């Protein structure tokens, strides 16, 4: 996608990308709540718990009292946001845009 990102959207893509790289995870995600706070997370893959990065980021926002989301970003080599993470974003804020970026941070899709 060649559309220039809003600086706040670029920030959550950068947070998602750096979290993914730091943890060596398949996905990194970040969300911005309606108060402007950001939450970044990576994939959780334990024998007893598996969550996508986007699910973790949404859970962090909800557990911090976020009233809704302005936007979400996921960085993944697959080029798609997985369904459970997308559903979590939609549960909290149905119209929130989800930016999907490749590992270089380039946005390749919007959901």
Buried (B, 14 or more C-beta within 10 A) or exposed (E): EEEEBEEEBBBBBBBBBBBBEEBEBBBBBBBBBBEEBBBBBBBBEEEEEEBBBBBBBBBBBBEEEBEEBBBBBBBBEEEEBBEEBBBBBBEBBEEBBBBBBBEEBEBEBBB
